Amino acid sequence: MTKTVTELQNFESKVVELYKAGELKAPIHLSGGNEKESIAIFDKIKPDDWVFSTYRSHYHSLLKGVTEEWLLDWIKKGYSIHVMNKEHNIFTSAIVGGHLAPALGVALALKLKKSQSRVWVFCGDMTSETGVFHEVNKYALRNDLPITFVVEDNGLSTDTPTQEVWGKELGDPNIIRYNYKRIYPHYGCGVWVDFKDE
């Protein structure tokens, strides 16, 4: 679903206001600074494709077609970091790298069924350095699976510079990587909040 940069930013601003007001009683991980890149990638993603993402998935969900109303309600229920929407084929995990193996399984199933759909897997730069990422990517390449990995590279793992830990990225033709500077901190929105009692 086509969204503009402003529409994406405005949605996250709504979430920030709810968070600051103490109305969200669960963790939130906000997107920001990568709107144009996200929109460009989702222009390639078809309605029947699958999207697997991380705990930072609000933009992915909206761009995949999930309505703002549905997503805001889901977030208010405390599920911001694990969005699941069967109607739009979106699956996210709050576990770092926890979505990679299920994404690989769906890609294999699509190939076996001779489906025209494909899988798109979004992760951060530190996740792309983990063993499970390399194992999943290697299996996908060797078996020619319909899967694309998108590394959203803000140069940080939580707040640790990724390159200082792992060194220079080697590159891989099966992976789309883009760099951006994040707007929000790793967790929350940058202010301490007193959450409201029920």
C-alpha positions as CSV (number, residue, x, y, z in Angstrom):
1,M,0.0,0.0,0.0
2,T,1.4,3.3,-1.0
3,K,2.2,5.6,1.9
4,T,4.1,8.9,1.9
5,V,7.1,9.9,4.0
6,T,4.8,12.3,6.0
7,E,2.1,9.6,6.6
8,L,4.7,7.2,8.0
9,Q,6.2,9.9,10.2
10,N,2.8,11.0,11.4
11,F,1.9,7.5,12.4
12,E,5.1,7.1,14.6
13,S,4.3,10.6,16.1
14,K,0.9,9.3,17.2
15,V,2.6,6.3,18.8
16,V,5.1,8.6,20.6
17,E,2.3,10.7,22.0
18,L,0.5,7.7,23.3
19,Y,3.7,6.5,24.8
20,K,4.5,9.8,26.5
21,A,1.0,9.9,27.9
22,G,1.6,6.6,29.6
23,E,-1.1,4.8,27.6
24,L,1.2,2.1,26.2
25,K,2.3,-0.5,28.7
26,A,4.7,-2.4,26.5
27,P,8.0,-1.7,24.7
28,I,8.0,0.2,21.5
29,H,10.7,0.4,18.9
30,L,10.1,3.3,16.5
31,S,11.2,3.8,12.9
32,G,12.4,7.1,11.5
33,G,15.0,8.3,9.1
34,N,14.4,5.5,6.6
35,E,11.1,6.4,5.1
36,K,12.3,6.9,1.5
37,E,14.3,3.7,1.5
38,S,11.4,1.7,2.9
39,I,8.9,3.1,0.4
40,A,11.2,2.3,-2.5
41,I,11.7,-1.3,-1.4
42,F,7.9,-1.8,-0.8
43,D,7.2,-0.6,-4.3
44,K,8.7,-4.0,-5.4
45,I,6.7,-6.1,-2.8
46,K,3.5,-7.6,-4.1
47,P,0.3,-8.1,-2.1
48,D,0.8,-11.9,-2.0
49,D,4.4,-11.7,-1.0
50,W,5.4,-12.4,2.6
51,V,7.2,-9.9,4.9
52,F,9.2,-11.0,7.9
53,S,10.4,-8.2,10.2
54,T,11.8,-7.4,13.6
55,Y,10.4,-5.5,16.6
56,R,10.8,-2.3,14.6
57,S,8.0,-3.0,12.1
58,H,5.5,-0.2,12.1
59,Y,6.6,1.1,8.6
60,H,6.8,-2.4,7.2
61,S,3.2,-3.2,8.4
62,L,1.7,0.0,7.0
63,L,3.5,-0.3,3.7
64,K,2.4,-3.9,3.4
65,G,-1.2,-2.8,3.6
66,V,-2.1,-3.0,7.3
67,T,-4.4,-0.1,8.1
68,E,-3.4,2.5,10.6
69,E,-6.5,1.8,12.7
70,W,-5.7,-1.9,13.0
71,L,-2.0,-1.3,13.8
72,L,-2.7,1.4,16.3
73,D,-5.2,-0.9,18.1
74,W,-2.6,-3.7,18.0
75,I,0.0,-1.4,19.6
76,K,-2.4,-0.2,22.2
77,K,-2.9,-3.9,23.2
78,G,0.8,-4.1,23.9
79,Y,1.9,-5.9,20.7
80,S,4.0,-3.3,19.1
81,I,7.1,-5.4,18.9
82,H,5.5,-8.5,17.4
83,V,3.0,-7.6,14.7
84,M,1.2,-10.6,13.2
85,N,-1.3,-10.0,10.4
86,K,-2.4,-13.1,8.4
87,E,-4.4,-11.0,5.9
88,H,-1.4,-9.2,4.8
89,N,1.2,-12.0,5.2
90,I,3.3,-10.1,7.8
91,F,5.2,-11.8,10.6
92,T,7.5,-10.1,13.1
93,S,9.5,-11.2,16.0
94,A,10.9,-9.4,19.1
95,I,13.7,-12.0,19.3
96,V,16.8,-10.8,17.4
97,G,17.0,-13.1,14.4
98,G,13.9,-15.0,15.5
99,H,12.1,-14.4,12.2
100,L,14.9,-15.6,9.9
101,A,14.3,-19.4,10.1
102,P,10.5,-19.1,9.7
103,A,11.0,-16.8,6.7
104,L,13.3,-19.4,5.1
105,G,10.7,-22.1,5.7
106,V,8.0,-20.0,4.0
107,A,10.4,-19.4,1.1
108,L,11.0,-23.1,0.7
109,A,7.2,-23.8,0.9
110,L,6.6,-21.2,-1.8
111,K,9.2,-22.8,-4.1
112,L,7.8,-26.3,-3.5
113,K,4.3,-25.0,-4.4
114,K,5.6,-23.3,-7.5
115,S,4.2,-20.0,-6.2
116,Q,4.9,-16.7,-7.8
117,S,5.1,-15.1,-4.4
118,R,8.4,-14.3,-2.6
119,V,9.6,-13.6,0.9
120,W,11.1,-10.3,2.0
121,V,13.1,-10.4,5.3
122,F,14.0,-7.2,7.1
123,C,16.7,-7.0,9.8
124,G,19.2,-4.7,11.3
125,D,22.9,-4.6,10.6
126,M,23.9,-6.4,13.8
127,T,21.5,-9.2,13.1
128,S,23.0,-9.6,9.6
129,E,26.3,-10.5,11.3
130,T,24.9,-13.4,13.3
131,G,25.4,-17.0,12.5
132,V,21.7,-17.7,11.9
133,F,21.6,-15.0,9.3
134,H,24.5,-16.5,7.4
135,E,23.1,-20.0,7.7
136,V,19.7,-18.9,6.4
137,N,21.1,-16.9,3.6
138,K,23.5,-19.7,2.5
139,Y,20.7,-22.2,2.4
140,A,18.5,-19.8,0.4
141,L,21.3,-19.2,-2.1
142,R,22.2,-22.9,-2.5
143,N,18.5,-23.8,-3.0
144,D,17.6,-20.8,-5.2
145,L,14.7,-19.8,-2.9
146,P,12.4,-16.8,-3.6
147,I,13.7,-14.7,-0.7
148,T,15.3,-11.3,-0.4
149,F,17.1,-10.0,2.7
150,V,16.9,-6.3,3.5
151,V,19.5,-5.0,6.0
152,E,18.4,-1.7,7.5
153,D,21.8,-0.4,8.5
154,N,21.9,2.4,11.0
155,G,25.4,1.5,12.1
156,L,24.3,0.5,15.6
157,S,23.3,-2.5,17.5
158,T,21.2,-1.0,20.2
159,D,23.8,1.7,20.9
160,T,27.0,-0.1,20.0
161,P,28.6,0.8,16.6
162,T,28.3,-2.4,14.5
163,Q,31.5,-1.8,12.5
164,E,33.6,-1.5,15.6
165,V,32.4,-4.9,16.7
166,W,32.3,-6.8,13.4
167,G,34.5,-4.9,10.9
168,K,33.7,-4.1,7.3
169,E,30.7,-5.7,5.6
170,L,31.8,-8.1,2.9
171,G,28.7,-7.7,0.7
172,D,26.4,-10.3,-0.9
173,P,24.3,-10.1,-4.1
174,N,21.3,-11.7,-2.3
175,I,21.1,-8.9,0.2
176,I,19.8,-5.3,-0.2
177,R,21.5,-3.0,2.3
178,Y,20.8,0.7,2.9
179,N,22.2,3.1,5.4
180,Y,20.2,5.6,7.4
181,K,20.6,7.7,10.6
182,R,18.0,6.8,13.2
183,I,15.7,9.5,14.7
184,Y,14.5,7.8,17.8
185,P,16.6,5.9,20.4
186,H,16.8,2.1,20.3
187,Y,13.9,1.8,22.7
188,G,11.1,4.2,23.5
189,C,11.0,7.8,22.3
190,G,13.8,9.5,24.5
191,V,11.8,10.5,27.5
192,W,11.0,8.8,30.8
193,V,7.3,8.0,31.2
194,D,5.0,7.3,34.2
195,F,2.5,4.7,32.9
196,K,-1.1,5.2,33.8
197,D,-2.8,2.6,36.0
198,E,-5.9,0.9,34.7
